[in-house]
Amino acid sequence: MNKWPRTIPYDLRCRLETLLEYRDAPSIQTQWGTILEWLEHHGVTPPDHALPVEPELKGPVGHS
């Protein structure tokens, strides 16, 4: 498989459902890591255009 899937493939769905069974809900980053691992494992190439990204935070991060 070299193209982005249009639906959630069964094996990826199972991995994501397993994450949801954890006592503590998985973070967005954990979910994305699972998806990224799946894409890389199946050799799915990213689209030819740039994907939107969240802007970087400026200034101190955390409690002051």
Residue pairs with C-beta under 8 A, 6 or more apart in sequence:
1 42
1 43
1 44
2 43
2 44
2 45
3 44
3 45
4 44
4 47
5 44
8 16
9 38
11 38
12 34
12 35
12 38
15 34
15 38
16 31
16 34
16 35
19 26
19 30
19 31
19 34
20 26
